[in-house]
Amino acid sequence: MPIRIRKLIGTFVLFALVIVWALIAMAVAQFPPIFNNPWIAALYYVVAGIGWVLPAMPLVKWMLKDSVRPH
């Protein structure tokens, strides 16, 4: 598959991933143990804010596969 097509597909999938991740994170943030305790809420938002990177890393690696050629 050409690199441009991989990047196009990956961009749309990454965009969808971030949107779905944000919606789920907002829903989970409304659970009483998180919503009622500011310390747990702060920790949750840090983890949820950085957490989307883990599923995105394999996607980005796939998008960039074969794009860097050694000299």
SERO-4910 file (N, C-alpha, C, O; in steps of 0.05 Angstrom, whole numbers):
BEGIN
 pado doro    nc1    nc2    nc3   cac1   cac2   cac3    cc1    cc2    cc3    oc1    oc2    oc3
  Met    A     17    -23      0      0      0      0     18     25      0     37     26     15
  Pro    A     12     44    -17     28     68    -18     27     84      9      7     83     23
  Ile    A     49     97     15     51    112     40     30    133     43     20    138     64
  Arg    A     23    146     21      3    168     22    -25    157     29    -39    169     45
  Ile    A    -32    134     19    -57    121     26    -57    113     55    -77    116     70
  Arg    A    -35    101     64    -32     93     93    -35    117    111    -49    115    131
  Lys    A    -23    139    104    -25    163    120    -53    174    120    -63    184    141
  Leu    A    -67    173     98    -94    183     96   -113    166    114   -128    176    129
  Ile    A   -110    140    111   -127    122    128   -120    125    157   -138    127    174
  Gly    A    -94    126    163    -86    130    191    -95    156    203   -102    157    227
  Thr    A    -96    177    187   -106    203    197   -135    201    205   -143    211    226
  Phe    A   -151    189    188   -180    186    195   -184    168    219   -201    174    236
  Val    A   -169    146    220   -172    128    243   -163    141    269   -175    138    289
  Leu    A   -141    156    267   -131    171    291   -151    192    300   -155    195    324
  Phe    A   -163    206    281   -183    226    288   -207    213    302   -217    223    322
  Ala    A   -216    190    291   -238    176    303   -231    165    331   -247    166    350
  Leu    A   -206    155    334   -197    146    360   -198    168    381   -207    163    403
  Val    A   -188    191    374   -188    213    393   -216    221    401   -222    227    424
  Ile    A   -234    222    382   -262    230    388   -275    209    406   -287    217    426
  Val    A   -272    184    399   -285    163    415   -272    162    443   -286    159    463
  Trp    A   -245    165    444   -231    165    470   -242    188    488   -247    184    511
  Ala    A   -245    212    476   -254    235    492   -283    231    502   -289    237    524
  Leu    A   -300    220    485   -328    215    493   -329    194    516   -344    198    535
  Ile    A   -314    173    514   -314    153    535   -302    164    560   -312    160    582
  Ala    A   -280    180    558   -267    192    581   -286    211    595   -287    212    620
  Met    A   -302    226    580   -321    245    593   -343    229    607   -352    237    629
  Ala    A   -352    207    596   -372    191    608   -362    178    634   -376    178    655
  Val    A   -338    168    634   -326    155    657   -321    176    679   -323    170    703
  Ala    A   -314    200    671   -309    221    691   -333    229    707   -330    242    728
  Gln    A   -357    221    698   -381    227    713   -388    207    735   -407    210    750
  Phe    A   -372    185    737   -377    165    758   -372    179    785   -353    194    787
  Pro    A   -389    173    805   -387    187    830   -359    186    844   -351    207    854
  Pro    A   -345    164    844   -319    164    858   -299    184    845   -282    196    859
  Ile    A   -301    188    819   -284    207    805   -294    235    807   -279    254    813
  Phe    A   -320    238    803   -333    265    802   -332    279    829   -330    303    830
  Asn    A   -335    263    851   -337    275    877   -311    281    891   -310    294    912
  Asn    A   -289    270    881   -263    274    894   -244    289    875   -237    278    854
  Pro    A   -236    313    882   -219    329    864   -192    316    859   -181    320    837
  Trp    A   -181    302    878   -154    290    875   -156    266    855   -139    263    838
  Ile    A   -176    250    859   -180    228    840   -187    238    812   -178    227    792
  Ala    A   -203    259    811   -210    271    785   -185    282    771   -182    277    747
  Ala    A   -168    295    786   -144    306    773   -126    283    763   -116    285    740
  Leu    A   -123    263    779   -107    239    770   -120    226    746   -106    219    726
  Tyr    A   -146    223    746   -161    211    724   -156    227    698   -151    215    677
  Tyr    A   -159    253    700   -156    269    676   -128    268    664   -124    270    640
  Val    A   -108    266    682    -81    263    672    -78    237    657    -67    236    635
  Val    A    -87    215    669    -85    189    657   -102    187    631    -92    177    611
  Ala    A   -126    198    632   -143    197    609   -132    215    586   -135    208    563
  Gly    A   -120    237    594   -110    255    574    -85    244    559    -81    250    536
  Ile    A    -69    228    573    -45    217    561    -51    189    550    -37    179    533
  Gly    A    -72    176    561    -77    148    554    -83    142    525    -77    120    516
  Trp    A    -93    161    510    -99    156    482    -74    151    465    -76    141    443
  Val    A    -51    160    476    -26    156    461    -19    127    458     -9    119    437
  Leu    A    -25    110    478    -18     82    477    -32     67    453    -18     53    438
  Pro    A    -58     70    448    -69     57    425    -61     71    399    -63     59    377
  Ala    A    -53     96    400    -45    111    376    -17    104    366    -12    106    342
  Met    A      0     95    384     28     90    376     30     68    354     44     73    334
  Pro    A     17     45    357     19     26    335      8     36    308     18     29    287
  Leu    A    -13     52    310    -25     64    286     -5     83    272     -2     82    248
  Val    A      8     99    287     28    118    276     52    102    265     62    109    243
  Lys    A     60     81    279     82     64    268     74     52    241     90     51    223
  Trp    A     49     43    239     40     31    214     39     53    192     46     47    170
  Met    A     30     77    200     28     98    180     56    105    169     59    111    145
  Leu    A     76    104    186    103    113    177    121     90    168    144     94    161
  Lys    A    110     66    167    126     42    159    136     47    131    121     55    113
  Asp    A    161     42    127    175     44    101    178     73     91    186     78     68
  Ser    A    171     93    108    174    121     99    202    132    103    210    150     90
  Val    A    216    120    122    244    129    128    263    108    116    263     85    124
  Arg    A    278    117     97    297     99     84    325    107     92    333    130     91
  Pro    A    341     87    100    369     93    108    385    102     83    380     93     61
  His    A    405    118     88    422    128     66    445    110     62    462    115     44
***
